[in-house]
Amino acid sequence: MPIIAQWNKEITQSEAIKESREWALNRRIFTASVSALNKFNIDAGTLKKSKIGKAINQILKMEIFDSNTNEAAKNLVHDWKKLVV
């Protein structure tokens, strides 16, 4: 999960990263990661400790992914919020 936090840091530091070849690869990895995370049964304690939902939300605010990836990530975070509350 540290890679999502790293992406968040990179994105907020530089808008130019969205144009790079490396970011194209990262975008595909993020999409695959969201899909994989949907399949995991993550408990509330892990969510709170890792703060992965917050990291994903920060990335989503940049509006750099296609609508399907954005929707999947938003739904994932929404479901996680139900566990944490």
Backbone hydrogen bonds, N-H to C=O, Kabsch-Sander energy under -0.5 kcal/mol:
donor,donor_aa,acceptor,acceptor_aa,energy
4,I,1,M,-0.9
5,A,1,M,-1.1
6,Q,2,P,-2.2
7,W,3,I,-2.6
8,N,4,I,-2.3
9,K,5,A,-2.1
10,E,6,Q,-2.6
11,I,7,W,-2.9
12,T,8,N,-2.3
13,Q,9,K,-1.3
14,S,10,E,-1.6
17,I,14,S,-0.7
18,K,15,E,-1.6
19,E,16,A,-1.8
20,S,17,I,-1.2
24,A,20,S,-1.3
25,L,21,R,-1.6
26,N,22,E,-2.5
27,R,23,W,-2.9
28,R,24,A,-1.6
29,I,25,L,-2.4
30,F,26,N,-3.0
31,T,27,R,-2.2
32,A,28,R,-2.3
33,S,29,I,-2.6
34,V,30,F,-2.6
35,S,31,T,-1.9
36,A,32,A,-2.4
37,L,33,S,-3.0
38,N,34,V,-1.6
39,K,36,A,-1.5
40,F,36,A,-0.6
40,F,37,L,-0.7
42,I,40,F,-1.0
47,L,43,D,-2.1
48,K,44,A,-2.6
49,K,45,G,-2.4
50,S,46,T,-2.7
51,K,47,L,-1.9
55,A,51,K,-1.8
56,I,52,I,-2.6
57,N,53,G,-2.4
58,Q,54,K,-2.2
59,I,55,A,-1.9
60,L,56,I,-2.5
61,K,57,N,-1.8
62,M,58,Q,-0.5
62,M,59,I,-1.3
63,E,60,L,-1.8
70,N,66,D,-2.5
71,E,67,S,-2.6
72,A,68,N,-2.3
73,A,69,T,-2.6
74,K,70,N,-2.7
75,N,71,E,-2.5
76,L,72,A,-2.1
77,V,73,A,-2.5
78,H,74,K,-2.5
79,D,75,N,-2.5
80,W,76,L,-2.2
81,K,77,V,-2.3
82,K,78,H,-1.3
83,L,79,D,-1.0
83,L,80,W,-0.6
84,V,80,W,-1.9
85,V,81,K,-2.0
